[in-house]
């Protein structure tokens, strides 16, 4: 299954619906398997920085093929990540809210959400992926 713009927009819609249910305002980014932005949307009232956070969480998830909430639980202890935002031009964000879309063992896309708690962002990203089928 290839990522299309229509599918990316469906992911965003599903993630924003979950955010509305949770009573939060978020930004949602969808990247392809290489971490390249396909679609980005920021809900009315979401903080401006949420767009950058969403994009960077999606990028991090895509390049590491991992859920960033899981990553955040152990990466702070690894010296490579102690530099935080300085790694990879400031694009690596091992905070909850980045979730890869997998097909078998391959990442076909990743979703990043910013604006809630790490757990809320992760829930929204998963809801977006679920909405896309």
C-alpha positions as CSV (number, residue, x, y, z in Angstrom):
1,X,0.0,0.0,0.0
2,X,1.5,3.3,-1.1
3,X,0.9,6.5,0.8
4,X,-1.2,8.9,-1.2
5,X,-2.3,12.4,-0.5
6,X,-5.9,11.3,0.0
7,X,-4.7,8.7,2.6
8,X,-2.6,11.3,4.4
9,X,-5.5,13.6,4.5
10,X,-7.7,10.8,5.9
11,X,-5.1,10.2,8.6
12,X,-5.1,13.8,9.6
13,X,-8.9,13.9,9.8
14,X,-9.0,10.8,12.0
15,X,-6.3,12.2,14.3
16,X,-8.0,15.6,14.6
17,X,-11.3,13.8,15.4
18,X,-9.6,12.0,18.3
19,X,-8.1,15.2,19.5
20,X,-11.5,16.9,19.5
21,X,-12.8,13.9,21.6
22,X,-10.0,14.5,24.0
23,X,-10.6,18.2,24.1
24,X,-7.2,19.2,22.8
25,X,-5.9,21.2,19.9
26,X,-3.2,19.6,17.9
27,X,-1.2,19.6,14.7
28,X,-0.8,16.4,12.7
29,X,1.9,15.6,10.2
30,X,2.2,12.7,7.8
31,X,5.5,11.7,6.3
32,X,6.5,9.1,3.8
33,X,8.9,6.2,4.6
34,X,11.9,8.5,4.1
35,X,10.5,11.1,6.5
36,X,9.5,13.5,3.8
37,X,6.4,15.6,4.5
38,X,3.2,14.6,2.7
39,X,0.6,16.5,4.6
40,X,0.4,18.8,7.6
41,X,-2.5,20.5,9.4
42,X,-2.9,22.5,12.5
43,X,-6.3,22.7,14.3
44,X,-7.7,26.2,14.9
45,X,-6.4,27.3,18.3
46,X,-3.4,24.9,18.4
47,X,-0.1,26.5,19.4
48,X,2.1,27.5,16.5
49,X,5.0,25.3,17.6
50,X,2.8,22.2,17.4
51,X,3.3,22.1,13.6
52,X,7.0,21.7,13.9
53,X,6.7,19.2,16.8
54,X,4.3,17.1,14.8
55,X,6.5,17.1,11.7
56,X,9.6,16.2,13.7
57,X,7.9,13.4,15.6
58,X,6.7,11.9,12.4
59,X,10.2,12.2,10.9
60,X,11.7,10.5,14.0
61,X,9.2,7.7,13.9
62,X,9.8,7.1,10.2
63,X,13.6,7.0,10.3
64,X,13.8,4.8,13.5
65,X,10.8,2.7,12.5
66,X,9.5,3.1,16.0
67,X,6.8,4.6,18.1
68,X,8.3,7.7,19.7
69,X,6.4,7.2,23.0
70,X,8.3,3.9,23.4
71,X,11.5,5.5,22.3
72,X,11.2,8.2,24.9
73,X,11.2,5.7,27.7
74,X,14.8,4.6,27.0
75,X,16.5,7.0,24.7
76,X,17.3,9.7,27.2
77,X,19.9,7.3,28.7
78,X,21.8,6.9,25.4
79,X,24.5,9.6,24.9
80,X,23.7,10.0,21.2
81,X,20.3,11.4,22.2
82,X,21.5,13.4,25.1
83,X,22.2,16.2,22.5
84,X,18.4,16.3,22.0
85,X,17.3,18.7,19.3
86,X,20.9,19.1,17.9
87,X,20.8,15.6,16.4
88,X,19.9,15.5,12.7
89,X,19.6,19.2,12.3
90,X,17.2,19.4,15.2
91,X,14.6,17.1,13.6
92,X,14.9,14.1,16.0
93,X,12.2,14.4,18.7
94,X,11.9,11.2,20.8
95,X,8.7,12.4,22.6
96,X,5.4,10.6,22.4
97,X,3.2,11.3,19.4
98,X,5.1,9.8,16.5
99,X,3.8,6.5,15.2
100,X,5.0,4.5,12.1
101,X,2.6,2.9,9.6
102,X,3.9,-0.5,8.9
103,X,3.3,-3.0,6.1
104,X,5.0,-6.2,7.3
105,X,8.5,-5.1,8.4
106,X,8.5,-2.0,6.2
107,X,7.5,1.6,7.2
108,X,5.3,3.0,4.6
109,X,4.6,6.3,6.4
110,X,4.6,7.8,9.9
111,X,2.3,10.2,11.7
112,X,3.3,12.8,14.2
113,X,1.0,14.7,16.5
114,X,1.8,17.6,18.8
115,X,-0.3,19.6,21.2
116,X,-1.4,17.3,23.9
117,X,0.5,15.2,26.4
118,X,2.8,12.6,24.9
119,X,0.2,9.9,25.5
120,X,-2.6,12.0,24.0
121,X,-0.5,12.7,21.0
122,X,0.2,9.0,20.5
123,X,-3.5,8.2,20.9
124,X,-4.4,10.7,18.2
125,X,-1.7,9.4,15.8
126,X,-2.9,5.9,16.3
127,X,-6.5,7.0,15.7
128,X,-5.4,8.7,12.5
129,X,-3.7,5.5,11.2
130,X,-6.8,3.5,12.2
131,X,-9.1,5.9,10.3
132,X,-7.0,5.3,7.2
133,X,-7.5,1.6,7.3
